[in-house]
Amino acid sequence: MVGIKERQKVTAMNQALTETTIDPMAFRNALGNFATGVTIVTARDDAGEGSNQYVGTTASSFNSVSLEPPLVLWSIDKRARSLEAYEKAEFFAVNVLAADQVSLSNHFARPQEDKFSGIDYELGLGDAPLLKGCAAQFECETKYQYEGGDHIIIVGEVKRFHTTGRSGLMFHRGKYVVSSFHPCNEQLPDDLGTDAGFVDDYLHYLVGRSFDQLMTKLTSVLHSQGLDENEYRVMASLGGKDGCSLKELMHNSILSEEVVNDKLRGLCAAGLLSREHHGDTTRIKLTDTGRQKLEPLLKVAKTNEAEALGVFTADEAMMFKRYLRRIIAWTE
Ligand SMILES: Cc1cc2nc3c(=O)[nH]c(=O)nc-3n(C[C@H](O)[C@H](O)[C@H](O)COP(=O)(O)O)c2cc1C
């Protein structure tokens, strides 16, 4: 049975809240500046039947309260369908979502029958569902419940917890985000020191230098295959595609019309590319020989990329590429 389970009416505080003229939407947006993790709180619903015998709610209101005793809290909207189940539950579980569990978060944020059908879970203390693939889980005994305006604040004592080392999903300004370490945490070349020159902190230089250094290994492989860098750029731009026009090829290879035409002549003569004429338009394609020549080169390129991105976490690597794509889109 629940230890000390009580609901305190903080009437004065609630009155003060309702008397203010704060616009709820603006208030909500302002609160969104506080980045949080995302959890799915679960419990057994004694009133439910079949797969409805459990409740699960996406919640970002989870927070730590005390280390000794180990207490945590979350708050639930009084309009939630599952409110009564949580009010009565002796135990609940807080499933801290991992960065790749956005669809699970959305699933449990939608009020619906049978939320647990097709969901992978096992049962924890008090039969509260523990979802698979989370960053952490806290199994709690309900200790206190408080009035909190349009929410009920539920405080639980943590009885067991589990962590997986996976990085957590976050919510900030109304959007899902992934975390990455702030550069201040790392003793990397990011720390420029006092005698940093212009180029050390100049984007063009940093991008150009990374490009040159990354290309070094690949270039020696290209030369051993009898290709120069521009020929590779033309061929790689056709990789994974069923051909493209001259204009698209110039755009994707970032080469001028003159250079592309020059490289096309050589690559077509070598049987690596073909030009198909359809009325006014010309389609350039890799031949079977060209595809066979390109395939191992793209593998080398991908291996080099994986080595270079190894300095990042998976989330950082994803964000890094996204930032570069954003710059490309802005400056096009
Ligand atoms: C990122 C995110 C955070 C949320 N945080 C909370 C929360 O802390 N408390 C809450 O009651 N609802 C929260 N919600 C909304 C509930 O998940 C949603 O209303 C859900 O449908 C409630 O389920 P129920 O009606 O089946 O109980 C959140 C939703 C999202 C997407």
The ligand as a Tripos MOL2 file, in Angstrom:
@<TRIPOS>MOLECULE
LIG
   31    33     1     0     0
SMALL
NO_CHARGES

@<TRIPOS>ATOM
      1 C1          6.8060   16.1620  -25.5170 C.3       1 LIG1
      2 C2          5.5020   16.0170  -24.7590 C.ar      1 LIG1
      3 C3          5.4780   16.2250  -23.3830 C.ar      1 LIG1
      4 C4          4.2960   16.0630  -22.6590 C.ar      1 LIG1
      5 N1          4.3220   16.2330  -21.3080 N.ar      1 LIG1
      6 C5          3.1880   16.0310  -20.5960 C.ar      1 LIG1
      7 C6          3.2230   16.0840  -19.1670 C.ar      1 LIG1
      8 O1          4.2660   16.3220  -18.5620 O.2       1 LIG1
      9 N2          2.0670   15.8800  -18.4930 N.ar      1 LIG1
     10 C7          0.8780   15.6050  -19.1500 C.ar      1 LIG1
     11 O2         -0.1510   15.4100  -18.4790 O.2       1 LIG1
     12 N3          0.8270   15.5370  -20.4970 N.ar      1 LIG1
     13 C8          1.9560   15.7280  -21.2310 C.ar      1 LIG1
     14 N4          1.9160   15.6280  -22.5880 N.ar      1 LIG1
     15 C9          0.6420   15.3460  -23.2500 C.3       1 LIG1
     16 C10         0.1850   13.9020  -23.0620 C.3       1 LIG1
     17 O3          1.1870   12.9830  -23.4860 O.3       1 LIG1
     18 C11        -1.0930   13.6370  -23.8670 C.3       1 LIG1
     19 O4         -2.0760   14.5330  -23.4640 O.3       1 LIG1
     20 C12        -1.5780   12.2040  -23.7240 C.3       1 LIG1
     21 O5         -2.5690   11.9980  -24.6880 O.3       1 LIG1
     22 C13        -2.2110   11.9140  -22.3970 C.3       1 LIG1
     23 O6         -2.6150   10.5760  -22.4670 O.3       1 LIG1
     24 P1         -3.9640   10.0700  -21.8460 P.3       1 LIG1
     25 O7         -5.0380   11.0860  -22.1920 O.co2     1 LIG1
     26 O8         -4.1820    8.7350  -22.4900 O.co2     1 LIG1
     27 O9         -3.7480    9.9760  -20.3850 O.co2     1 LIG1
     28 C14         3.0840   15.7480  -23.3310 C.ar      1 LIG1
     29 C15         3.1150   15.5410  -24.7180 C.ar      1 LIG1
     30 C16         4.3080   15.6730  -25.4170 C.ar      1 LIG1
     31 C17         4.3120   15.4330  -26.9040 C.3       1 LIG1
@<TRIPOS>BOND
     1     1     2 1
     2     2     3 ar
     3     2    30 ar
     4     3     4 ar
     5     4     5 ar
     6     4    28 ar
     7     5     6 ar
     8     6     7 ar
     9     6    13 1
    10     7     8 2
    11     7     9 ar
    12     9    10 ar
    13    10    11 2
    14    10    12 ar
    15    12    13 ar
    16    13    14 ar
    17    14    15 1
    18    14    28 ar
    19    15    16 1
    20    16    17 1
    21    16    18 1
    22    18    19 1
    23    18    20 1
    24    20    21 1
    25    20    22 1
    26    22    23 1
    27    23    24 1
    28    24    25 2
    29    24    26 1
    30    24    27 1
    31    28    29 ar
    32    29    30 ar
    33    30    31 1
@<TRIPOS>SUBSTRUCTURE
     1 LIG1         1 GROUP 0 **** ****
